[in-house]
């Protein structure tokens, strides 16, 4: 079966593009700065370092790959711009996560803001509600969650859920 270029079987996802953007530095200069500081890497950075250095270990990006990445990002931005303009959206509100708030630096890979990092749209995660230990039980955690153990009613008054809001780059102060 031939693949339709307009509707590829596996189009580049926002996460794929964002991981490429994080790993474009073939010299891994960011890591050198952290090493010189003497600070230990936080858990999420340790977990995600292989994702952002995957191309460096294979010789780095070629000029052609960098241009292809830029073209893919422009296409991605154009797609979101079309969504906002065709539907005359002022703001887009999305779910922030399928779980309660987690302790700092225990989330892992944070895909929730990735689309907006690529589009350069401002985005904010807004906590909503509070977990109440007497009615919000740990066994209510979504089973489809990639990290269901992170659902926790034991945290001191974590947010029950969250919303993510974004808008185009103009008037970014109005997101909230």
MODELLER restraints for C-alpha pairs under 7 A, 6 or more apart:
rsr = mdl.restraints
at = mdl.atoms
rsr.add(forms.Gaussian(group=physical.xy_distance, feature=features.Distance(at['CA:3:A'], at['CA:9:A']), mean=6.70, stdev=0.5))
rsr.add(forms.Gaussian(group=physical.xy_distance, feature=features.Distance(at['CA:14:A'], at['CA:114:A']), mean=6.33, stdev=0.5))
rsr.add(forms.Gaussian(group=physical.xy_distance, feature=features.Distance(at['CA:14:A'], at['CA:115:A']), mean=5.47, stdev=0.5))
rsr.add(forms.Gaussian(group=physical.xy_distance, feature=features.Distance(at['CA:15:A'], at['CA:111:A']), mean=6.63, stdev=0.5))
rsr.add(forms.Gaussian(group=physical.xy_distance, feature=features.Distance(at['CA:15:A'], at['CA:114:A']), mean=6.31, stdev=0.5))
rsr.add(forms.Gaussian(group=physical.xy_distance, feature=features.Distance(at['CA:18:A'], at['CA:114:A']), mean=6.36, stdev=0.5))
rsr.add(forms.Gaussian(group=physical.xy_distance, feature=features.Distance(at['CA:18:A'], at['CA:118:A']), mean=6.58, stdev=0.5))
rsr.add(forms.Gaussian(group=physical.xy_distance, feature=features.Distance(at['CA:19:A'], at['CA:51:A']), mean=6.67, stdev=0.5))
rsr.add(forms.Gaussian(group=physical.xy_distance, feature=features.Distance(at['CA:19:A'], at['CA:52:A']), mean=5.94, stdev=0.5))
rsr.add(forms.Gaussian(group=physical.xy_distance, feature=features.Distance(at['CA:22:A'], at['CA:52:A']), mean=5.68, stdev=0.5))
rsr.add(forms.Gaussian(group=physical.xy_distance, feature=features.Distance(at['CA:23:A'], at['CA:52:A']), mean=4.40, stdev=0.5))
rsr.add(forms.Gaussian(group=physical.xy_distance, feature=features.Distance(at['CA:23:A'], at['CA:53:A']), mean=5.71, stdev=0.5))
rsr.add(forms.Gaussian(group=physical.xy_distance, feature=features.Distance(at['CA:24:A'], at['CA:61:A']), mean=6.83, stdev=0.5))
rsr.add(forms.Gaussian(group=physical.xy_distance, feature=features.Distance(at['CA:26:A'], at['CA:56:A']), mean=5.43, stdev=0.5))
rsr.add(forms.Gaussian(group=physical.xy_distance, feature=features.Distance(at['CA:26:A'], at['CA:60:A']), mean=5.21, stdev=0.5))
rsr.add(forms.Gaussian(group=physical.xy_distance, feature=features.Distance(at['CA:26:A'], at['CA:61:A']), mean=6.82, stdev=0.5))
rsr.add(forms.Gaussian(group=physical.xy_distance, feature=features.Distance(at['CA:43:A'], at['CA:105:A']), mean=6.46, stdev=0.5))
rsr.add(forms.Gaussian(group=physical.xy_distance, feature=features.Distance(at['CA:44:A'], at['CA:105:A']), mean=5.92, stdev=0.5))
rsr.add(forms.Gaussian(group=physical.xy_distance, feature=features.Distance(at['CA:44:A'], at['CA:106:A']), mean=6.76, stdev=0.5))
rsr.add(forms.Gaussian(group=physical.xy_distance, feature=features.Distance(at['CA:44:A'], at['CA:108:A']), mean=5.00, stdev=0.5))
rsr.add(forms.Gaussian(group=physical.xy_distance, feature=features.Distance(at['CA:44:A'], at['CA:109:A']), mean=6.92, stdev=0.5))
rsr.add(forms.Gaussian(group=physical.xy_distance, feature=features.Distance(at['CA:47:A'], at['CA:108:A']), mean=6.83, stdev=0.5))
rsr.add(forms.Gaussian(group=physical.xy_distance, feature=features.Distance(at['CA:48:A'], at['CA:109:A']), mean=6.63, stdev=0.5))
rsr.add(forms.Gaussian(group=physical.xy_distance, feature=features.Distance(at['CA:55:A'], at['CA:61:A']), mean=6.48, stdev=0.5))
rsr.add(forms.Gaussian(group=physical.xy_distance, feature=features.Distance(at['CA:73:A'], at['CA:118:A']), mean=6.81, stdev=0.5))
rsr.add(forms.Gaussian(group=physical.xy_distance, feature=features.Distance(at['CA:77:A'], at['CA:119:A']), mean=4.98, stdev=0.5))
rsr.add(forms.Gaussian(group=physical.xy_distance, feature=features.Distance(at['CA:90:A'], at['CA:167:A']), mean=6.26, stdev=0.5))
rsr.add(forms.Gaussian(group=physical.xy_distance, feature=features.Distance(at['CA:91:A'], at['CA:165:A']), mean=6.63, stdev=0.5))
rsr.add(forms.Gaussian(group=physical.xy_distance, feature=features.Distance(at['CA:91:A'], at['CA:166:A']), mean=5.62, stdev=0.5))
rsr.add(forms.Gaussian(group=physical.xy_distance, feature=features.Distance(at['CA:91:A'], at['CA:167:A']), mean=4.64, stdev=0.5))
rsr.add(forms.Gaussian(group=physical.xy_distance, feature=features.Distance(at['CA:91:A'], at['CA:175:A']), mean=6.95, stdev=0.5))
rsr.add(forms.Gaussian(group=physical.xy_distance, feature=features.Distance(at['CA:92:A'], at['CA:165:A']), mean=5.62, stdev=0.5))
rsr.add(forms.Gaussian(group=physical.xy_distance, feature=features.Distance(at['CA:92:A'], at['CA:166:A']), mean=5.34, stdev=0.5))
rsr.add(forms.Gaussian(group=physical.xy_distance, feature=features.Distance(at['CA:92:A'], at['CA:167:A']), mean=6.17, stdev=0.5))
rsr.add(forms.Gaussian(group=physical.xy_distance, feature=features.Distance(at['CA:93:A'], at['CA:163:A']), mean=6.58, stdev=0.5))
rsr.add(forms.Gaussian(group=physical.xy_distance, feature=features.Distance(at['CA:93:A'], at['CA:164:A']), mean=5.62, stdev=0.5))
rsr.add(forms.Gaussian(group=physical.xy_distance, feature=features.Distance(at['CA:93:A'], at['CA:165:A']), mean=4.52, stdev=0.5))
rsr.add(forms.Gaussian(group=physical.xy_distance, feature=features.Distance(at['CA:93:A'], at['CA:166:A']), mean=6.69, stdev=0.5))
rsr.add(forms.Gaussian(group=physical.xy_distance, feature=features.Distance(at['CA:94:A'], at['CA:163:A']), mean=5.72, stdev=0.5))
rsr.add(forms.Gaussian(group=physical.xy_distance, feature=features.Distance(at['CA:94:A'], at['CA:164:A']), mean=5.02, stdev=0.5))
rsr.add(forms.Gaussian(group=physical.xy_distance, feature=features.Distance(at['CA:94:A'], at['CA:165:A']), mean=6.35, stdev=0.5))
rsr.add(forms.Gaussian(group=physical.xy_distance, feature=features.Distance(at['CA:95:A'], at['CA:162:A']), mean=6.24, stdev=0.5))
rsr.add(forms.Gaussian(group=physical.xy_distance, feature=features.Distance(at['CA:95:A'], at['CA:163:A']), mean=4.72, stdev=0.5))
rsr.add(forms.Gaussian(group=physical.xy_distance, feature=features.Distance(at['CA:95:A'], at['CA:164:A']), mean=5.81, stdev=0.5))
rsr.add(forms.Gaussian(group=physical.xy_distance, feature=features.Distance(at['CA:96:A'], at['CA:112:A']), mean=6.36, stdev=0.5))
rsr.add(forms.Gaussian(group=physical.xy_distance, feature=features.Distance(at['CA:96:A'], at['CA:125:A']), mean=6.33, stdev=0.5))
rsr.add(forms.Gaussian(group=physical.xy_distance, feature=features.Distance(at['CA:96:A'], at['CA:162:A']), mean=4.90, stdev=0.5))
rsr.add(forms.Gaussian(group=physical.xy_distance, feature=features.Distance(at['CA:96:A'], at['CA:163:A']), mean=4.67, stdev=0.5))
rsr.add(forms.Gaussian(group=physical.xy_distance, feature=features.Distance(at['CA:96:A'], at['CA:164:A']), mean=4.98, stdev=0.5))
rsr.add(forms.Gaussian(group=physical.xy_distance, feature=features.Distance(at['CA:97:A'], at['CA:161:A']), mean=6.92, stdev=0.5))
rsr.add(forms.Gaussian(group=physical.xy_distance, feature=features.Distance(at['CA:97:A'], at['CA:162:A']), mean=6.46, stdev=0.5))
rsr.add(forms.Gaussian(group=physical.xy_distance, feature=features.Distance(at['CA:98:A'], at['CA:145:A']), mean=6.97, stdev=0.5))
rsr.add(forms.Gaussian(group=physical.xy_distance, feature=features.Distance(at['CA:99:A'], at['CA:141:A']), mean=6.90, stdev=0.5))
rsr.add(forms.Gaussian(group=physical.xy_distance, feature=features.Distance(at['CA:99:A'], at['CA:151:A']), mean=5.43, stdev=0.5))
rsr.add(forms.Gaussian(group=physical.xy_distance, feature=features.Distance(at['CA:99:A'], at['CA:161:A']), mean=6.43, stdev=0.5))
rsr.add(forms.Gaussian(group=physical.xy_distance, feature=features.Distance(at['CA:100:A'], at['CA:151:A']), mean=5.44, stdev=0.5))
rsr.add(forms.Gaussian(group=physical.xy_distance, feature=features.Distance(at['CA:100:A'], at['CA:152:A']), mean=6.47, stdev=0.5))
rsr.add(forms.Gaussian(group=physical.xy_distance, feature=features.Distance(at['CA:100:A'], at['CA:158:A']), mean=6.46, stdev=0.5))
rsr.add(forms.Gaussian(group=physical.xy_distance, feature=features.Distance(at['CA:100:A'], at['CA:159:A']), mean=5.81, stdev=0.5))
rsr.add(forms.Gaussian(group=physical.xy_distance, feature=features.Distance(at['CA:100:A'], at['CA:160:A']), mean=5.03, stdev=0.5))
rsr.add(forms.Gaussian(group=physical.xy_distance, feature=features.Distance(at['CA:100:A'], at['CA:161:A']), mean=5.53, stdev=0.5))
rsr.add(forms.Gaussian(group=physical.xy_distance, feature=features.Distance(at['CA:101:A'], at['CA:158:A']), mean=5.34, stdev=0.5))
rsr.add(forms.Gaussian(group=physical.xy_distance, feature=features.Distance(at['CA:101:A'], at['CA:159:A']), mean=5.37, stdev=0.5))
rsr.add(forms.Gaussian(group=physical.xy_distance, feature=features.Distance(at['CA:101:A'], at['CA:160:A']), mean=6.99, stdev=0.5))
rsr.add(forms.Gaussian(group=physical.xy_distance, feature=features.Distance(at['CA:102:A'], at['CA:150:A']), mean=6.42, stdev=0.5))
rsr.add(forms.Gaussian(group=physical.xy_distance, feature=features.Distance(at['CA:116:A'], at['CA:122:A']), mean=6.69, stdev=0.5))
rsr.add(forms.Gaussian(group=physical.xy_distance, feature=features.Distance(at['CA:116:A'], at['CA:123:A']), mean=6.49, stdev=0.5))
rsr.add(forms.Gaussian(group=physical.xy_distance, feature=features.Distance(at['CA:120:A'], at['CA:169:A']), mean=6.86, stdev=0.5))
rsr.add(forms.Gaussian(group=physical.xy_distance, feature=features.Distance(at['CA:121:A'], at['CA:166:A']), mean=6.54, stdev=0.5))
rsr.add(forms.Gaussian(group=physical.xy_distance, feature=features.Distance(at['CA:121:A'], at['CA:167:A']), mean=6.04, stdev=0.5))
rsr.add(forms.Gaussian(group=physical.xy_distance, feature=features.Distance(at['CA:121:A'], at['CA:168:A']), mean=5.17, stdev=0.5))
rsr.add(forms.Gaussian(group=physical.xy_distance, feature=features.Distance(at['CA:121:A'], at['CA:169:A']), mean=4.99, stdev=0.5))
rsr.add(forms.Gaussian(group=physical.xy_distance, feature=features.Distance(at['CA:122:A'], at['CA:166:A']), mean=5.68, stdev=0.5))
rsr.add(forms.Gaussian(group=physical.xy_distance, feature=features.Distance(at['CA:122:A'], at['CA:167:A']), mean=6.34, stdev=0.5))
rsr.add(forms.Gaussian(group=physical.xy_distance, feature=features.Distance(at['CA:122:A'], at['CA:169:A']), mean=6.40, stdev=0.5))
rsr.add(forms.Gaussian(group=physical.xy_distance, feature=features.Distance(at['CA:122:A'], at['CA:172:A']), mean=5.88, stdev=0.5))
rsr.add(forms.Gaussian(group=physical.xy_distance, feature=features.Distance(at['CA:123:A'], at['CA:164:A']), mean=6.79, stdev=0.5))
rsr.add(forms.Gaussian(group=physical.xy_distance, feature=features.Distance(at['CA:123:A'], at['CA:165:A']), mean=5.53, stdev=0.5))
rsr.add(forms.Gaussian(group=physical.xy_distance, feature=features.Distance(at['CA:123:A'], at['CA:166:A']), mean=4.34, stdev=0.5))
rsr.add(forms.Gaussian(group=physical.xy_distance, feature=features.Distance(at['CA:123:A'], at['CA:175:A']), mean=6.97, stdev=0.5))
rsr.add(forms.Gaussian(group=physical.xy_distance, feature=features.Distance(at['CA:124:A'], at['CA:164:A']), mean=5.58, stdev=0.5))
rsr.add(forms.Gaussian(group=physical.xy_distance, feature=features.Distance(at['CA:124:A'], at['CA:165:A']), mean=5.49, stdev=0.5))
rsr.add(forms.Gaussian(group=physical.xy_distance, feature=features.Distance(at['CA:124:A'], at['CA:166:A']), mean=6.68, stdev=0.5))
rsr.add(forms.Gaussian(group=physical.xy_distance, feature=features.Distance(at['CA:125:A'], at['CA:162:A']), mean=6.53, stdev=0.5))
rsr.add(forms.Gaussian(group=physical.xy_distance, feature=features.Distance(at['CA:125:A'], at['CA:163:A']), mean=5.70, stdev=0.5))
rsr.add(forms.Gaussian(group=physical.xy_distance, feature=features.Distance(at['CA:125:A'], at['CA:164:A']), mean=4.40, stdev=0.5))
rsr.add(forms.Gaussian(group=physical.xy_distance, feature=features.Distance(at['CA:125:A'], at['CA:165:A']), mean=6.60, stdev=0.5))
rsr.add(forms.Gaussian(group=physical.xy_distance, feature=features.Distance(at['CA:126:A'], at['CA:162:A']), mean=5.41, stdev=0.5))
rsr.add(forms.Gaussian(group=physical.xy_distance, feature=features.Distance(at['CA:126:A'], at['CA:163:A']), mean=5.14, stdev=0.5))
rsr.add(forms.Gaussian(group=physical.xy_distance, feature=features.Distance(at['CA:126:A'], at['CA:164:A']), mean=6.07, stdev=0.5))
rsr.add(forms.Gaussian(group=physical.xy_distance, feature=features.Distance(at['CA:127:A'], at['CA:159:A']), mean=5.47, stdev=0.5))
rsr.add(forms.Gaussian(group=physical.xy_distance, feature=features.Distance(at['CA:127:A'], at['CA:161:A']), mean=6.14, stdev=0.5))
rsr.add(forms.Gaussian(group=physical.xy_distance, feature=features.Distance(at['CA:127:A'], at['CA:162:A']), mean=4.39, stdev=0.5))
rsr.add(forms.Gaussian(group=physical.xy_distance, feature=features.Distance(at['CA:127:A'], at['CA:163:A']), mean=6.57, stdev=0.5))
rsr.add(forms.Gaussian(group=physical.xy_distance, feature=features.Distance(at['CA:128:A'], at['CA:159:A']), mean=5.89, stdev=0.5))
rsr.add(forms.Gaussian(group=physical.xy_distance, feature=features.Distance(at['CA:128:A'], at['CA:160:A']), mean=6.23, stdev=0.5))
rsr.add(forms.Gaussian(group=physical.xy_distance, feature=features.Distance(at['CA:128:A'], at['CA:161:A']), mean=5.43, stdev=0.5))
rsr.add(forms.Gaussian(group=physical.xy_distance, feature=features.Distance(at['CA:128:A'], at['CA:162:A']), mean=5.14, stdev=0.5))
rsr.add(forms.Gaussian(group=physical.xy_distance, feature=features.Distance(at['CA:129:A'], at['CA:159:A']), mean=5.63, stdev=0.5))
rsr.add(forms.Gaussian(group=physical.xy_distance, feature=features.Distance(at['CA:129:A'], at['CA:160:A']), mean=5.20, stdev=0.5))
rsr.add(forms.Gaussian(group=physical.xy_distance, feature=features.Distance(at['CA:129:A'], at['CA:161:A']), mean=6.68, stdev=0.5))
rsr.add(forms.Gaussian(group=physical.xy_distance, feature=features.Distance(at['CA:130:A'], at['CA:157:A']), mean=5.86, stdev=0.5))
rsr.add(forms.Gaussian(group=physical.xy_distance, feature=features.Distance(at['CA:130:A'], at['CA:158:A']), mean=5.88, stdev=0.5))
rsr.add(forms.Gaussian(group=physical.xy_distance, feature=features.Distance(at['CA:130:A'], at['CA:159:A']), mean=4.72, stdev=0.5))
rsr.add(forms.Gaussian(group=physical.xy_distance, feature=features.Distance(at['CA:130:A'], at['CA:160:A']), mean=4.80, stdev=0.5))
rsr.add(forms.Gaussian(group=physical.xy_distance, feature=features.Distance(at['CA:131:A'], at['CA:153:A']), mean=6.33, stdev=0.5))
rsr.add(forms.Gaussian(group=physical.xy_distance, feature=features.Distance(at['CA:131:A'], at['CA:157:A']), mean=5.85, stdev=0.5))
rsr.add(forms.Gaussian(group=physical.xy_distance, feature=features.Distance(at['CA:131:A'], at['CA:158:A']), mean=5.82, stdev=0.5))
rsr.add(forms.Gaussian(group=physical.xy_distance, feature=features.Distance(at['CA:131:A'], at['CA:159:A']), mean=6.08, stdev=0.5))
rsr.add(forms.Gaussian(group=physical.xy_distance, feature=features.Distance(at['CA:131:A'], at['CA:160:A']), mean=4.80, stdev=0.5))
rsr.add(forms.Gaussian(group=physical.xy_distance, feature=features.Distance(at['CA:133:A'], at['CA:153:A']), mean=5.67, stdev=0.5))
rsr.add(forms.Gaussian(group=physical.xy_distance, feature=features.Distance(at['CA:136:A'], at['CA:153:A']), mean=6.88, stdev=0.5))
rsr.add(forms.Gaussian(group=physical.xy_distance, feature=features.Distance(at['CA:137:A'], at['CA:153:A']), mean=6.65, stdev=0.5))
rsr.add(forms.Gaussian(group=physical.xy_distance, feature=features.Distance(at['CA:138:A'], at['CA:151:A']), mean=6.48, stdev=0.5))
rsr.add(forms.Gaussian(group=physical.xy_distance, feature=features.Distance(at['CA:138:A'], at['CA:152:A']), mean=5.98, stdev=0.5))
rsr.add(forms.Gaussian(group=physical.xy_distance, feature=features.Distance(at['CA:138:A'], at['CA:153:A']), mean=6.17, stdev=0.5))
rsr.add(forms.Gaussian(group=physical.xy_distance, feature=features.Distance(at['CA:141:A'], at['CA:148:A']), mean=6.20, stdev=0.5))
rsr.add(forms.Gaussian(group=physical.xy_distance, feature=features.Distance(at['CA:141:A'], at['CA:151:A']), mean=5.86, stdev=0.5))
rsr.add(forms.Gaussian(group=physical.xy_distance, feature=features.Distance(at['CA:142:A'], at['CA:148:A']), mean=6.53, stdev=0.5))
rsr.add(forms.Gaussian(group=physical.xy_distance, feature=features.Distance(at['CA:165:A'], at['CA:175:A']), mean=6.47, stdev=0.5))
rsr.add(forms.Gaussian(group=physical.xy_distance, feature=features.Distance(at['CA:166:A'], at['CA:175:A']), mean=5.94, stdev=0.5))
rsr.add(forms.Gaussian(group=physical.xy_distance, feature=features.Distance(at['CA:167:A'], at['CA:175:A']), mean=6.26, stdev=0.5))
